[in-house]
Amino acid sequence: MAWPKYAASYEDKKHLLVQYLCKRKCNAQRYGLVSKQPWVPAGADEDRSLFVTCLKCGGQQFDSYNWVRL
Ligand SMILES: [Zn+2]
């Protein structure tokens, strides 16, 4: 898919992003910024310092087991 406009400032920083289903305002597949690097998938309640911030709506969530690296 074409690089989305809302993520334009991260096009050269893909390694910081994941694709995932934003369940906040978007309820759609989005690119999001991971809170820390490097990271490994964790259960939603296992590592509260690991979350993704949606580049479209700014919503945050912790379901790292569903994130796909770009
Ligand atoms: Zn969103």
N, CA, C, O and the ligand as a Tripos MOL2 file, in Angstrom:
@<TRIPOS>MOLECULE
protein
  281   279    71     0     0
PROTEIN
NO_CHARGES

@<TRIPOS>ATOM
      1 N           0.8390   -1.1940    0.0000 N.3       1 MET1
      2 CA          0.0000    0.0000    0.0000 C.3       1 MET1
      3 C           0.8720    1.2400    0.0000 C.2       1 MET1
      4 O           2.0000    1.2140    0.4930 O.2       1 MET1
      5 N           0.3540    2.3210   -0.5500 N.am      2 ALA2
      6 CA          1.0960    3.5770   -0.5750 C.3       2 ALA2
      7 C           1.3090    4.0810    0.8520 C.2       2 ALA2
      8 O           0.4930    3.8520    1.7450 O.2       2 ALA2
      9 N           2.4130    4.7610    1.0300 N.am      3 TRP3
     10 CA          2.6910    5.3080    2.3610 C.3       3 TRP3
     11 C           1.6150    6.3450    2.7130 C.2       3 TRP3
     12 O           1.4010    7.2790    1.9400 O.2       3 TRP3
     13 N           0.9400    6.2060    3.8480 N.am      4 PRO4
     14 CA         -0.1580    7.1270    4.1830 C.3       4 PRO4
     15 C           0.3270    8.5290    4.5330 C.2       4 PRO4
     16 O           1.3850    8.7040    5.1380 O.2       4 PRO4
     17 N          -0.4510    9.5060    4.1500 N.am      5 LYS5
     18 CA         -0.0830   10.9020    4.3960 C.3       5 LYS5
     19 C           0.0840   11.2080    5.8810 C.2       5 LYS5
     20 O           0.9710   11.9720    6.2620 O.2       5 LYS5
     21 N          -0.7680   10.6110    6.7250 N.am      6 TYR6
     22 CA         -0.7050   10.9270    8.1600 C.3       6 TYR6
     23 C           0.6040   10.4530    8.7910 C.2       6 TYR6
     24 O           0.9580   10.8810    9.8900 O.2       6 TYR6
     25 N           1.3240    9.5640    8.0900 N.am      7 ALA7
     26 CA          2.5950    9.0530    8.6020 C.3       7 ALA7
     27 C           3.7860    9.6230    7.8430 C.2       7 ALA7
     28 O           4.8970    9.1050    7.9540 O.2       7 ALA7
     29 N           3.5650   10.6810    7.0770 N.am      8 ALA8
     30 CA          4.5990   11.2140    6.1770 C.3       8 ALA8
     31 C           5.9150   11.5190    6.8860 C.2       8 ALA8
     32 O           6.9860   11.2810    6.3290 O.2       8 ALA8
     33 N           5.8450   12.0400    8.1010 N.am      9 SER9
     34 CA          7.0810   12.4340    8.7870 C.3       9 SER9
     35 C           7.8870   11.2280    9.2690 C.2       9 SER9
     36 O           9.0000   11.3910    9.7670 O.2       9 SER9
     37 N           7.3320   10.0070    9.1250 N.am     10 TYR10
     38 CA          8.0420    8.8040    9.5630 C.3      10 TYR10
     39 C           8.4820    7.9190    8.4090 C.2      10 TYR10
     40 O           8.9250    6.7900    8.6220 O.2      10 TYR10
     41 N           8.3630    8.4250    7.1890 N.am     11 GLU11
     42 CA          8.6820    7.5720    6.0480 C.3      11 GLU11
     43 C          10.1310    7.0880    6.0820 C.2      11 GLU11
     44 O          10.4160    5.9910    5.6020 O.2      11 GLU11
     45 N          11.0390    7.8670    6.6300 N.am     12 ASP12
     46 CA         12.4400    7.4540    6.7340 C.3      12 ASP12
     47 C          12.7550    6.8560    8.1090 C.2      12 ASP12
     48 O          13.9210    6.6320    8.4340 O.2      12 ASP12
     49 N          11.7310    6.6000    8.9080 N.am     13 LYS13
     50 CA         11.9260    5.9920   10.2380 C.3      13 LYS13
     51 C          10.9980    4.8040   10.4240 C.2      13 LYS13
     52 O          10.4080    4.6180   11.4880 O.2      13 LYS13
     53 N          10.8780    4.0030    9.3730 N.am     14 LYS14
     54 CA          9.9520    2.8660    9.3990 C.3      14 LYS14
     55 C          10.2070    1.9220   10.5570 C.2      14 LYS14
     56 O           9.2790    1.3000   11.0740 O.2      14 LYS14
     57 N          11.4780    1.8120   10.9710 N.am     15 HIS15
     58 CA         11.8350    0.8500   12.0150 C.3      15 HIS15
     59 C          11.1800    1.1940   13.3550 C.2      15 HIS15
     60 O          11.1340    0.3560   14.2560 O.2      15 HIS15
     61 N          10.6710    2.4270   13.4910 N.am     16 LEU16
     62 CA         10.0230    2.8330   14.7440 C.3      16 LEU16
     63 C           8.5270    2.5110   14.7440 C.2      16 LEU16
     64 O           7.8550    2.6310   15.7680 O.2      16 LEU16
     65 N           8.0150    2.0980   13.5730 N.am     17 LEU17
     66 CA          6.5690    1.9520   13.4080 C.3      17 LEU17
     67 C           6.1390    0.4980   13.3150 C.2      17 LEU17
     68 O           6.9460   -0.3940   13.0540 O.2      17 LEU17
     69 N           4.8510    0.2820   13.5360 N.am     18 VAL18
     70 CA          4.2080   -0.9990   13.2640 C.3      18 VAL18
     71 C           2.8720   -0.7160   12.5790 C.2      18 VAL18
     72 O           2.3230    0.3840   12.6520 O.2      18 VAL18
     73 N           2.3740   -1.7640   11.9080 N.am     19 GLN19
     74 CA          1.0110   -1.6990   11.3940 C.3      19 GLN19
     75 C           0.1420   -2.5310   12.3120 C.2      19 GLN19
     76 O           0.5300   -3.6280   12.7140 O.2      19 GLN19
     77 N          -1.0130   -2.0250   12.6410 N.am     20 TYR20
     78 CA         -1.8760   -2.7210   13.5950 C.3      20 TYR20
     79 C          -3.2970   -2.1850   13.4510 C.2      20 TYR20
     80 O          -3.5320   -1.2030   12.7470 O.2      20 TYR20
     81 N          -4.2390   -2.8420   14.1240 N.am     21 LEU21
     82 CA         -5.6270   -2.3900   14.0890 C.3      21 LEU21
     83 C          -5.8510   -1.3960   15.2260 C.2      21 LEU21
     84 O          -5.8790   -1.7740   16.3970 O.2      21 LEU21
     85 N          -6.0100   -0.1240   14.8680 N.am     22 CYS22
     86 CA         -6.2980    0.8900   15.8840 C.3      22 CYS22
     87 C          -7.7420    0.7160   16.3430 C.2      22 CYS22
     88 O          -8.6800    0.8100   15.5510 O.2      22 CYS22
     89 N          -7.8960    0.4630   17.6310 N.am     23 LYS23
     90 CA         -9.2430    0.2440   18.1870 C.3      23 LYS23
     91 C          -9.7440    1.4730   18.9250 C.2      23 LYS23
     92 O         -10.7500    1.4210   19.6320 O.2      23 LYS23
     93 N          -9.0400    2.5680   18.7550 N.am     24 ARG24
     94 CA         -9.5060    3.8110   19.3780 C.3      24 ARG24
     95 C         -10.4320    4.5250   18.4040 C.2      24 ARG24
     96 O         -11.4780    3.9780   18.0560 O.2      24 ARG24
     97 N         -10.0900    5.7150   17.9570 N.am     25 LYS25
     98 CA        -11.0110    6.4490   17.0820 C.3      25 LYS25
     99 C         -11.1110    5.8540   15.6820 C.2      25 LYS25
    100 O         -12.1610    5.9340   15.0450 O.2      25 LYS25
    101 N         -10.0210    5.2570   15.2030 N.am     26 CYS26
    102 CA         -9.9680    4.8390   13.8010 C.3      26 CYS26
    103 C         -10.7670    3.5780   13.5100 C.2      26 CYS26
    104 O         -11.5240    3.5290   12.5400 O.2      26 CYS26
    105 N         -10.5980    2.5370   14.3630 N.am     27 ASN27
    106 CA        -11.1570    1.2130   14.0880 C.3      27 ASN27
    107 C         -10.7720    0.7720   12.6770 C.2      27 ASN27
    108 O         -11.6190    0.3350   11.8980 O.2      27 ASN27
    109 N          -9.4820    0.8930   12.3610 N.am     28 ALA28
    110 CA         -8.9660    0.5570   11.0360 C.3      28 ALA28
    111 C          -7.4830    0.2480   11.1590 C.2      28 ALA28
    112 O          -6.8610    0.5360   12.1820 O.2      28 ALA28
    113 N          -6.9190   -0.3450   10.1010 N.am     29 GLN29
    114 CA         -5.4910   -0.6090   10.0600 C.3      29 GLN29
    115 C          -4.7400    0.7130    9.9770 C.2      29 GLN29
    116 O          -5.0040    1.5470    9.1110 O.2      29 GLN29
    117 N          -3.7960    0.8830   10.9010 N.am     30 ARG30
    118 CA         -3.0260    2.1310   10.9280 C.3      30 ARG30
    119 C          -1.5530    1.8430   11.1690 C.2      30 ARG30
    120 O          -1.1660    0.7550   11.5940 O.2      30 ARG30
    121 N          -0.7500    2.8540   10.8820 N.am     31 TYR31
    122 CA          0.6390    2.8260   11.2920 C.3      31 TYR31
    123 C           0.7090    3.5420   12.6310 C.2      31 TYR31
    124 O           0.0560    4.5640   12.8460 O.2      31 TYR31
    125 N           1.5110    2.9860   13.5210 N.am     32 GLY32
    126 CA          1.6360    3.5840   14.8360 C.3      32 GLY32
    127 C           3.0840    3.5820   15.2980 C.2      32 GLY32
    128 O           3.9020    2.7860   14.8350 O.2      32 GLY32
    129 N           3.3840    4.4930   16.2250 N.am     33 LEU33
    130 CA          4.7310    4.6460   16.7660 C.3      33 LEU33
    131 C           4.8620    3.8200   18.0430 C.2      33 LEU33
    132 O           4.0830    3.9780   18.9840 O.2      33 LEU33
    133 N           5.8670    2.9310   18.0600 N.am     34 VAL34
    134 CA          6.0890    2.0890   19.2330 C.3      34 VAL34
    135 C           6.8220    2.9040   20.3020 C.2      34 VAL34
    136 O           7.6830    3.7240   19.9840 O.2      34 VAL34
    137 N           6.4790    2.6730   21.5540 N.am     35 SER35
    138 CA          6.9610    3.5110   22.6560 C.3      35 SER35
    139 C           8.4280    3.3090   22.9810 C.2      35 SER35
    140 O           9.0470    4.1870   23.5820 O.2      35 SER35
    141 N           9.0060    2.1700   22.5990 N.am     36 LYS36
    142 CA         10.4170    1.9520   22.9130 C.3      36 LYS36
    143 C          11.0400    0.9930   21.9180 C.2      36 LYS36
    144 O          10.3490    0.1930   21.2870 O.2      36 LYS36
    145 N          12.3490    1.0840   21.7860 N.am     37 GLN37
    146 CA         13.1260    0.2400   20.8740 C.3      37 GLN37
    147 C          14.3520   -0.2790   21.6140 C.2      37 GLN37
    148 O          14.9420    0.4620   22.4010 O.2      37 GLN37
    149 N          14.7530   -1.5230   21.3890 N.am     38 PRO38
    150 CA         14.0050   -2.5380   20.6560 C.3      38 PRO38
    151 C          12.8460   -3.0490   21.4960 C.2      38 PRO38
    152 O          12.7770   -2.7760   22.6950 O.2      38 PRO38
    153 N          11.9500   -3.7780   20.8820 N.am     39 TRP39
    154 CA         10.8060   -4.3120   21.6110 C.3      39 TRP39
    155 C          10.5280   -5.7360   21.1540 C.2      39 TRP39
    156 O          10.8480   -6.1220   20.0300 O.2      39 TRP39
    157 N           9.9330   -6.4980   22.0400 N.am     40 VAL40
    158 CA          9.4750   -7.8420   21.6910 C.3      40 VAL40
    159 C           8.0030   -7.9110   22.1040 C.2      40 VAL40
    160 O           7.5930   -7.2580   23.0630 O.2      40 VAL40
    161 N           7.2140   -8.6990   21.3820 N.am     41 PRO41
    162 CA          5.7870   -8.7800   21.7180 C.3      41 PRO41
    163 C           5.5850   -9.2310   23.1600 C.2      41 PRO41
    164 O           6.2810  -10.1240   23.6430 O.2      41 PRO41
    165 N           4.6340   -8.6130   23.8370 N.am     42 ALA42
    166 CA          4.3070   -8.9570   25.2140 C.3      42 ALA42
    167 C           2.7910   -9.0020   25.3510 C.2      42 ALA42
    168 O           2.0680   -8.4150   24.5460 O.2      42 ALA42
    169 N           2.3250   -9.6930   26.3620 N.am     43 GLY43
    170 CA          0.8930   -9.6590   26.6410 C.3      43 GLY43
    171 C           0.4920   -8.2400   27.0000 C.2      43 GLY43
    172 O           1.3080   -7.4470   27.4700 O.2      43 GLY43
    173 N          -0.7810   -7.9320   26.7700 N.am     44 ALA44
    174 CA         -1.2480   -6.5530   26.9290 C.3      44 ALA44
    175 C          -0.9960   -5.9890   28.3240 C.2      44 ALA44
    176 O          -0.8590   -4.7760   28.4830 O.2      44 ALA44
    177 N          -0.9340   -6.8510   29.3330 N.am     45 ASP45
    178 CA         -0.7620   -6.3460   30.6950 C.3      45 ASP45
    179 C           0.6150   -6.6660   31.2680 C.2      45 ASP45
    180 O           0.8740   -6.4130   32.4440 O.2      45 ASP45
    181 N           1.4930   -7.2200   30.4420 N.am     46 GLU46
    182 CA          2.7970   -7.6550   30.9530 C.3      46 GLU46
    183 C           3.8140   -6.5290   30.9820 C.2      46 GLU46
    184 O           4.6220   -6.4410   31.9070 O.2      46 GLU46
    185 N           3.7780   -5.6710   29.9790 N.am     47 ASP47
    186 CA          4.7680   -4.5980   29.9010 C.3      47 ASP47
    187 C           4.0410   -3.2870   29.6060 C.2      47 ASP47
    188 O           3.7590   -2.9760   28.4500 O.2      47 ASP47
    189 N           3.7460   -2.5370   30.6350 N.am     48 ARG48
    190 CA          2.9560   -1.3130   30.4520 C.3      48 ARG48
    191 C           3.7890   -0.1590   29.8910 C.2      48 ARG48
    192 O           3.2500    0.9110   29.6080 O.2      48 ARG48
    193 N           5.0950   -0.3650   29.7280 N.am     49 SER49
    194 CA          5.9080    0.6720   29.0890 C.3      49 SER49
    195 C           5.9390    0.4770   27.5720 C.2      49 SER49
    196 O           6.4800    1.3040   26.8390 O.2      49 SER49
    197 N           5.3460   -0.6370   27.1140 N.am     50 LEU50
    198 CA          5.3200   -0.9330   25.6810 C.3      50 LEU50
    199 C           3.9070   -0.6920   25.1390 C.2      50 LEU50
    200 O           2.9750   -1.4470   25.4180 O.2      50 LEU50
    201 N           3.7820    0.3620   24.3730 N.am     51 PHE51
    202 CA          2.4750    0.6650   23.7680 C.3      51 PHE51
    203 C           2.7140    1.3190   22.4150 C.2      51 PHE51
    204 O           3.8210    1.7610   22.1060 O.2      51 PHE51
    205 N           1.6570    1.3700   21.6200 N.am     52 VAL52
    206 CA          1.7410    1.9920   20.3020 C.3      52 VAL52
    207 C           0.8250    3.2080   20.2950 C.2      52 VAL52
    208 O          -0.2730    3.1810   20.8510 O.2      52 VAL52
    209 N           1.2970    4.2770   19.6550 N.am     53 THR53
    210 CA          0.4990    5.4890   19.5100 C.3      53 THR53
    211 C           0.1130    5.6360   18.0460 C.2      53 THR53
    212 O           0.9810    5.7150   17.1760 O.2      53 THR53
    213 N          -1.1710    5.6720   17.7770 N.am     54 CYS54
    214 CA         -1.6800    5.7990   16.4040 C.3      54 CYS54
    215 C          -1.2370    7.1350   15.8150 C.2      54 CYS54
    216 O          -1.4160    8.1900   16.4230 O.2      54 CYS54
    217 N          -0.6500    7.0650   14.6080 N.am     55 LEU55
    218 CA         -0.2060    8.3070   13.9650 C.3      55 LEU55
    219 C          -1.3760    9.0940   13.3920 C.2      55 LEU55
    220 O          -1.2180   10.2570   13.0210 O.2      55 LEU55
    221 N          -2.5380    8.4750   13.3190 N.am     56 LYS56
    222 CA         -3.7200    9.1560   12.7720 C.3      56 LYS56
    223 C          -4.5280    9.8470   13.8770 C.2      56 LYS56
    224 O          -4.8160   11.0400   13.7850 O.2      56 LYS56
    225 N          -4.8930    9.0860   14.9320 N.am     57 CYS57
    226 CA         -5.7900    9.6570   15.9480 C.3      57 CYS57
    227 C          -5.1010    9.9260   17.2820 C.2      57 CYS57
    228 O          -5.6630   10.6010   18.1440 O.2      57 CYS57
    229 N          -3.8800    9.4000   17.4580 N.am     58 GLY58
    230 CA         -3.1700    9.6290   18.7040 C.3      58 GLY58
    231 C          -3.5520    8.6730   19.8210 C.2      58 GLY58
    232 O          -3.0130    8.7630   20.9250 O.2      58 GLY58
    233 N          -4.4740    7.7610   19.5490 N.am     59 GLY59
    234 CA         -4.8930    6.7920   20.5590 C.3      59 GLY59
    235 C          -3.7760    5.8070   20.8670 C.2      59 GLY59
    236 O          -2.9570    5.5010   20.0010 O.2      59 GLY59
    237 N          -3.7410    5.3060   22.1070 N.am     60 GLN60
    238 CA         -2.6950    4.3680   22.5220 C.3      60 GLN60
    239 C          -3.3070    3.0310   22.9050 C.2      60 GLN60
    240 O          -4.4120    2.9700   23.4440 O.2      60 GLN60
    241 N          -2.5700    1.9550   22.6170 N.am     61 GLN61
    242 CA         -2.9980    0.6290   23.0690 C.3      61 GLN61
    243 C          -1.8000   -0.2790   23.2580 C.2      61 GLN61
    244 O          -0.7010    0.0100   22.7850 O.2      61 GLN61
    245 N          -2.0320   -1.4030   23.9700 N.am     62 PHE62
    246 CA         -0.9580   -2.2410   24.4950 C.3      62 PHE62
    247 C          -0.8830   -3.6410   23.8870 C.2      62 PHE62
    248 O          -0.1310   -4.4820   24.3790 O.2      62 PHE62
    249 N          -1.6510   -3.9050   22.8220 N.am     63 ASP63
    250 CA         -1.7550   -5.2760   22.3060 C.3      63 ASP63
    251 C          -0.6210   -5.6150   21.3410 C.2      63 ASP63
    252 O          -0.8560   -5.8530   20.1570 O.2      63 ASP63
    253 N           0.6010   -5.6360   21.8520 N.am     64 SER64
    254 CA          1.7750   -5.7850   20.9770 C.3      64 SER64
    255 C           1.8170   -7.1160   20.2330 C.2      64 SER64
    256 O           2.5000   -7.2180   19.2140 O.2      64 SER64
    257 N           1.1150   -8.1300   20.7050 N.am     65 TYR65
    258 CA          1.1120   -9.4250   20.0100 C.3      65 TYR65
    259 C           0.4690   -9.3210   18.6300 C.2      65 TYR65
    260 O           0.6350  -10.2240   17.8090 O.2      65 TYR65
    261 N          -0.2610   -8.2370   18.3570 N.am     66 ASN66
    262 CA         -0.9220   -8.0580   17.0610 C.3      66 ASN66
    263 C          -0.2020   -7.0770   16.1520 C.2      66 ASN66
    264 O          -0.6950   -6.7740   15.0650 O.2      66 ASN66
    265 N           0.9410   -6.5790   16.5660 N.am     67 TRP67
    266 CA          1.6130   -5.5670   15.7570 C.3      67 TRP67
    267 C           2.4830   -6.2240   14.6910 C.2      67 TRP67
    268 O           3.1010   -7.2610   14.9330 O.2      67 TRP67
    269 N           2.5240   -5.6140   13.5140 N.am     68 VAL68
    270 CA          3.3400   -6.1140   12.4080 C.3      68 VAL68
    271 C           4.4030   -5.0730   12.0880 C.2      68 VAL68
    272 O           4.0960   -3.9160   11.8010 O.2      68 VAL68
    273 N           5.6680   -5.5110   12.1440 N.am     69 ARG69
    274 CA          6.7650   -4.5880   11.8250 C.3      69 ARG69
    275 C           6.7230   -4.2250   10.3510 C.2      69 ARG69
    276 O           6.3570   -5.0600    9.5250 O.2      69 ARG69
    277 N           7.0830   -3.0150   10.0080 N.am     70 LEU70
    278 CA          7.0660   -2.5630    8.6030 C.3      70 LEU70
    279 C           8.3380   -2.9710    7.9050 C.2      70 LEU70
    280 O           8.5120   -2.6840    6.7210 O.2      70 LEU70
    281 ZN         -6.1520    5.6270   15.3590 Zn       71 ZN71
@<TRIPOS>BOND
     1     1     2 1
     2     2     3 1
     3     3     4 2
     4     3     5 am
     5     5     6 1
     6     6     7 1
     7     7     8 2
     8     7     9 am
     9     9    10 1
    10    10    11 1
    11    11    12 2
    12    11    13 am
    13    13    14 1
    14    14    15 1
    15    15    16 2
    16    15    17 am
    17    17    18 1
    18    18    19 1
    19    19    20 2
    20    19    21 am
    21    21    22 1
    22    22    23 1
    23    23    24 2
    24    23    25 am
    25    25    26 1
    26    26    27 1
    27    27    28 2
    28    27    29 am
    29    29    30 1
    30    30    31 1
    31    31    32 2
    32    31    33 am
    33    33    34 1
    34    34    35 1
    35    35    36 2
    36    35    37 am
    37    37    38 1
    38    38    39 1
    39    39    40 2
    40    39    41 am
    41    41    42 1
    42    42    43 1
    43    43    44 2
    44    43    45 am
    45    45    46 1
    46    46    47 1
    47    47    48 2
    48    47    49 am
    49    49    50 1
    50    50    51 1
    51    51    52 2
    52    51    53 am
    53    53    54 1
    54    54    55 1
    55    55    56 2
    56    55    57 am
    57    57    58 1
    58    58    59 1
    59    59    60 2
    60    59    61 am
    61    61    62 1
    62    62    63 1
    63    63    64 2
    64    63    65 am
    65    65    66 1
    66    66    67 1
    67    67    68 2
    68    67    69 am
    69    69    70 1
    70    70    71 1
    71    71    72 2
    72    71    73 am
    73    73    74 1
    74    74    75 1
    75    75    76 2
    76    75    77 am
    77    77    78 1
    78    78    79 1
    79    79    80 2
    80    79    81 am
    81    81    82 1
    82    82    83 1
    83    83    84 2
    84    83    85 am
    85    85    86 1
    86    86    87 1
    87    87    88 2
    88    87    89 am
    89    89    90 1
    90    90    91 1
    91    91    92 2
    92    91    93 am
    93    93    94 1
    94    94    95 1
    95    95    96 2
    96    95    97 am
    97    97    98 1
    98    98    99 1
    99    99   100 2
   100    99   101 am
   101   101   102 1
   102   102   103 1
   103   103   104 2
   104   103   105 am
   105   105   106 1
   106   106   107 1
   107   107   108 2
   108   107   109 am
   109   109   110 1
   110   110   111 1
   111   111   112 2
   112   111   113 am
   113   113   114 1
   114   114   115 1
   115   115   116 2
   116   115   117 am
   117   117   118 1
   118   118   119 1
   119   119   120 2
   120   119   121 am
   121   121   122 1
   122   122   123 1
   123   123   124 2
   124   123   125 am
   125   125   126 1
   126   126   127 1
   127   127   128 2
   128   127   129 am
   129   129   130 1
   130   130   131 1
   131   131   132 2
   132   131   133 am
   133   133   134 1
   134   134   135 1
   135   135   136 2
   136   135   137 am
   137   137   138 1
   138   138   139 1
   139   139   140 2
   140   139   141 am
   141   141   142 1
   142   142   143 1
   143   143   144 2
   144   143   145 am
   145   145   146 1
   146   146   147 1
   147   147   148 2
   148   147   149 am
   149   149   150 1
   150   150   151 1
   151   151   152 2
   152   151   153 am
   153   153   154 1
   154   154   155 1
   155   155   156 2
   156   155   157 am
   157   157   158 1
   158   158   159 1
   159   159   160 2
   160   159   161 am
   161   161   162 1
   162   162   163 1
   163   163   164 2
   164   163   165 am
   165   165   166 1
   166   166   167 1
   167   167   168 2
   168   167   169 am
   169   169   170 1
   170   170   171 1
   171   171   172 2
   172   171   173 am
   173   173   174 1
   174   174   175 1
   175   175   176 2
   176   175   177 am
   177   177   178 1
   178   178   179 1
   179   179   180 2
   180   179   181 am
   181   181   182 1
   182   182   183 1
   183   183   184 2
   184   183   185 am
   185   185   186 1
   186   186   187 1
   187   187   188 2
   188   187   189 am
   189   189   190 1
   190   190   191 1
   191   191   192 2
   192   191   193 am
   193   193   194 1
   194   194   195 1
   195   195   196 2
   196   195   197 am
   197   197   198 1
   198   198   199 1
   199   199   200 2
   200   199   201 am
   201   201   202 1
   202   202   203 1
   203   203   204 2
   204   203   205 am
   205   205   206 1
   206   206   207 1
   207   207   208 2
   208   207   209 am
   209   209   210 1
   210   210   211 1
   211   211   212 2
   212   211   213 am
   213   213   214 1
   214   214   215 1
   215   215   216 2
   216   215   217 am
   217   217   218 1
   218   218   219 1
   219   219   220 2
   220   219   221 am
   221   221   222 1
   222   222   223 1
   223   223   224 2
   224   223   225 am
   225   225   226 1
   226   226   227 1
   227   227   228 2
   228   227   229 am
   229   229   230 1
   230   230   231 1
   231   231   232 2
   232   231   233 am
   233   233   234 1
   234   234   235 1
   235   235   236 2
   236   235   237 am
   237   237   238 1
   238   238   239 1
   239   239   240 2
   240   239   241 am
   241   241   242 1
   242   242   243 1
   243   243   244 2
   244   243   245 am
   245   245   246 1
   246   246   247 1
   247   247   248 2
   248   247   249 am
   249   249   250 1
   250   250   251 1
   251   251   252 2
   252   251   253 am
   253   253   254 1
   254   254   255 1
   255   255   256 2
   256   255   257 am
   257   257   258 1
   258   258   259 1
   259   259   260 2
   260   259   261 am
   261   261   262 1
   262   262   263 1
   263   263   264 2
   264   263   265 am
   265   265   266 1
   266   266   267 1
   267   267   268 2
   268   267   269 am
   269   269   270 1
   270   270   271 1
   271   271   272 2
   272   271   273 am
   273   273   274 1
   274   274   275 1
   275   275   276 2
   276   275   277 am
   277   277   278 1
   278   278   279 1
   279   279   280 2
@<TRIPOS>SUBSTRUCTURE
     1 MET1         2 RESIDUE 1 A MET
     2 ALA2         6 RESIDUE 1 A ALA
     3 TRP3        10 RESIDUE 1 A TRP
     4 PRO4        14 RESIDUE 1 A PRO
     5 LYS5        18 RESIDUE 1 A LYS
     6 TYR6        22 RESIDUE 1 A TYR
     7 ALA7        26 RESIDUE 1 A ALA
     8 ALA8        30 RESIDUE 1 A ALA
     9 SER9        34 RESIDUE 1 A SER
    10 TYR10       38 RESIDUE 1 A TYR
    11 GLU11       42 RESIDUE 1 A GLU
    12 ASP12       46 RESIDUE 1 A ASP
    13 LYS13       50 RESIDUE 1 A LYS
    14 LYS14       54 RESIDUE 1 A LYS
    15 HIS15       58 RESIDUE 1 A HIS
    16 LEU16       62 RESIDUE 1 A LEU
    17 LEU17       66 RESIDUE 1 A LEU
    18 VAL18       70 RESIDUE 1 A VAL
    19 GLN19       74 RESIDUE 1 A GLN
    20 TYR20       78 RESIDUE 1 A TYR
    21 LEU21       82 RESIDUE 1 A LEU
    22 CYS22       86 RESIDUE 1 A CYS
    23 LYS23       90 RESIDUE 1 A LYS
    24 ARG24       94 RESIDUE 1 A ARG
    25 LYS25       98 RESIDUE 1 A LYS
    26 CYS26      102 RESIDUE 1 A CYS
    27 ASN27      106 RESIDUE 1 A ASN
    28 ALA28      110 RESIDUE 1 A ALA
    29 GLN29      114 RESIDUE 1 A GLN
    30 ARG30      118 RESIDUE 1 A ARG
    31 TYR31      122 RESIDUE 1 A TYR
    32 GLY32      126 RESIDUE 1 A GLY
    33 LEU33      130 RESIDUE 1 A LEU
    34 VAL34      134 RESIDUE 1 A VAL
    35 SER35      138 RESIDUE 1 A SER
    36 LYS36      142 RESIDUE 1 A LYS
    37 GLN37      146 RESIDUE 1 A GLN
    38 PRO38      150 RESIDUE 1 A PRO
    39 TRP39      154 RESIDUE 1 A TRP
    40 VAL40      158 RESIDUE 1 A VAL
    41 PRO41      162 RESIDUE 1 A PRO
    42 ALA42      166 RESIDUE 1 A ALA
    43 GLY43      170 RESIDUE 1 A GLY
    44 ALA44      174 RESIDUE 1 A ALA
    45 ASP45      178 RESIDUE 1 A ASP
    46 GLU46      182 RESIDUE 1 A GLU
    47 ASP47      186 RESIDUE 1 A ASP
    48 ARG48      190 RESIDUE 1 A ARG
    49 SER49      194 RESIDUE 1 A SER
    50 LEU50      198 RESIDUE 1 A LEU
    51 PHE51      202 RESIDUE 1 A PHE
    52 VAL52      206 RESIDUE 1 A VAL
    53 THR53      210 RESIDUE 1 A THR
    54 CYS54      214 RESIDUE 1 A CYS
    55 LEU55      218 RESIDUE 1 A LEU
    56 LYS56      222 RESIDUE 1 A LYS
    57 CYS57      226 RESIDUE 1 A CYS
    58 GLY58      230 RESIDUE 1 A GLY
    59 GLY59      234 RESIDUE 1 A GLY
    60 GLN60      238 RESIDUE 1 A GLN
    61 GLN61      242 RESIDUE 1 A GLN
    62 PHE62      246 RESIDUE 1 A PHE
    63 ASP63      250 RESIDUE 1 A ASP
    64 SER64      254 RESIDUE 1 A SER
    65 TYR65      258 RESIDUE 1 A TYR
    66 ASN66      262 RESIDUE 1 A ASN
    67 TRP67      266 RESIDUE 1 A TRP
    68 VAL68      270 RESIDUE 1 A VAL
    69 ARG69      274 RESIDUE 1 A ARG
    70 LEU70      278 RESIDUE 1 A LEU
    71 ZN71       281 GROUP 0 **** ****
